[in-house]
């Protein structure tokens, strides 16, 4: 676990963090590749720690695939 606080990110910032477009971000949410955002008072945000966990999971899955496991 990191010492950084859990930050809430807009779709623009979340997409930038992931290096993808906003449209791709929403597609990945639809196909359950990325976590769903939370909605607070009409504002949609992603928890940074959840996005980082999704990145770690995808990376581990890719590593296993590359090794043929």
Number of C-alpha atoms within 10 A of each C-alpha: 5 6 5 8 9 12 11 17 18 16 18 14 15 20 17 13 13 13 11 12 14 17 12 12 20 18 13 14 14 12 9 10 15 20 18 17 19 14 10 8 6 7 9 14 19 21 18 19 16 17 19 14 14 15 15 12 13 14 12 12 12 13 12 11 10 9 7 7 8
